[in-house]
């Protein structure tokens, strides 16, 4: 495992946000949802393509808080531009478990 400096870690802007909409992303090559996540007043609502269809349904995602990297450059994924990366842990079978705060916190808080 390669180590990084504390300064490297500080460059990754991990924030908590609340999923406000989740819909099937029919144009995705691999099954995915389009998520709109509210990261608070300073950042706003960002869009993300998330391959989390094995363990989650769109209607169950709305209102859930998640952790996202908000300072990656936008990435074109088919017809949408993904503006953040929603973090999760992949199982060996490829399914992904979302990283979520243990209790509700204010949208936009930075991981410390």
C-alpha angles and dihedrals in degrees: 000000000000117000125223131203124254087248089057091053092048090059092065107085106209113182137173119241140168122240107238098176135013125183138165113269100219095181094055116114090222120035109277145152129231107231128193108202126192109220095179135265097306095053105020129197116336129190125230138177107224126188095209101118096119096068105020139057120208095242091053093052098059109101094018118127117229139176118246140179103235102180102064114110113259114274124210110229109179108301096346134071111226109216101185141018117241109214125231145147117252121221120216089260091058097254114134129221112207121235108237135173114260090237134010117289134175115285113254098030111147121233109255 
